[in-house]
């Protein structure tokens, strides 16, 4: 498990949530979509780290 990678993913997720909320408040669909995309990217990064953890458990 790479704590650094998980922290980066969490930061991207938070940034995406904020961007989506700003888009909601301003009625900017582009900001909403970009925020949602960042949240999806963060989820993928977390999933990759989960897979790495499981592989490491199997190999150890």
PyMOL commands that set and color helices and strands:
alter all, ss='L'
color gray80, all
select helices_A, chain A and resi 3-26+29-59
alter helices_A, ss='H'
color red, helices_A
deselect
rebuild
show_as cartoon
